[in-house]
Amino acid sequence: MEKISIYKLIDEDDLVSDDQYYTLKGLRDYVINKVYEIWEEFNDERPFTKEELKDDENLFKYLEEKGFYIETILKVTTDDFNL
């Protein structure tokens, strides 16, 4: 039985931004592959490496440090689906 969570990424500084929803894998991929280099372009002392962001706790800490709040929207298991 696999557990799947859906997270909402909320930008604390921009109340008008579109809501963004991710699975944990999708959220990690988004941060590591899409925005990490942009966010860290001018930061000589990166708080976490990309490798460290593969750890769930580090990923959430990193997002909080960047001014994002993560809300768990839904938790389901594969048993919840009629496959």
C-alpha positions as CSV (number, residue, x, y, z in Angstrom):
1,M,0.0,0.0,0.0
2,E,1.6,3.3,-1.2
3,K,0.7,6.6,0.5
4,I,0.2,9.6,-1.7
5,S,0.0,13.2,-0.3
6,I,-1.0,16.3,-2.2
7,Y,0.6,19.5,-1.1
8,K,-0.3,23.1,-1.7
9,L,2.6,25.5,-2.1
10,I,1.7,29.0,-0.8
11,D,4.0,32.0,-1.4
12,E,3.8,34.0,1.9
13,D,4.8,37.2,0.2
14,D,2.5,37.1,-2.8
15,L,-1.2,36.7,-1.9
16,V,-2.3,37.0,-5.5
17,S,-0.3,34.1,-6.9
18,D,-2.0,31.1,-8.4
19,D,-2.4,28.1,-6.2
20,Q,0.1,25.3,-6.9
21,Y,-0.5,21.7,-6.0
22,Y,2.1,18.9,-6.0
23,T,2.7,15.4,-5.0
24,L,5.9,15.1,-2.9
25,K,7.8,13.8,-5.9
26,G,6.4,16.6,-8.1
27,L,7.3,19.3,-5.4
28,R,10.8,17.9,-5.1
29,D,11.3,17.9,-8.9
30,Y,9.9,21.4,-9.2
31,V,12.3,22.8,-6.6
32,I,15.4,20.9,-7.7
33,N,15.0,21.1,-11.5
34,K,13.0,24.3,-12.1
35,V,13.6,26.9,-9.4
36,Y,16.7,26.0,-7.3
37,E,19.3,27.6,-9.7
38,I,17.1,30.7,-10.1
39,W,16.6,31.1,-6.3
40,E,20.3,30.4,-5.5
41,E,21.8,32.4,-8.4
42,F,23.1,35.2,-6.2
43,N,23.4,33.2,-3.0
44,D,27.1,32.2,-2.4
45,E,26.2,30.2,0.7
46,R,23.5,27.8,-0.4
47,P,21.6,26.5,2.7
48,F,21.0,23.1,1.1
49,T,22.5,21.3,-1.9
50,K,20.3,19.6,-4.5
51,E,21.3,16.3,-3.0
52,E,20.2,17.4,0.5
53,L,16.8,18.5,-0.9
54,K,16.1,14.8,-1.7
55,D,15.4,14.5,2.1
56,D,11.8,15.4,2.8
57,E,12.6,17.4,6.0
58,N,15.3,19.4,4.3
59,L,13.0,20.2,1.3
60,F,10.3,21.6,3.6
61,K,12.8,23.6,5.6
62,Y,14.3,25.0,2.4
63,L,10.9,26.1,1.2
64,E,10.1,27.7,4.5
65,E,13.4,29.6,4.4
66,K,12.4,30.9,1.0
67,G,9.1,32.3,2.2
68,F,6.8,29.4,1.2
69,Y,4.3,27.6,3.3
70,I,3.3,24.0,2.6
71,E,-0.2,22.8,3.3
72,T,-1.1,19.1,3.1
73,I,-4.4,19.1,1.1
74,L,-5.1,15.4,0.7
75,K,-3.7,12.0,1.8
76,V,-4.7,8.8,0.1
77,T,-3.4,5.3,-0.3
78,T,-3.4,3.2,-3.4
79,D,-6.1,1.1,-1.7
80,D,-8.4,4.2,-2.0
81,F,-8.4,3.7,-5.8
82,N,-10.4,1.1,-7.6
83,L,-7.7,-0.3,-9.8
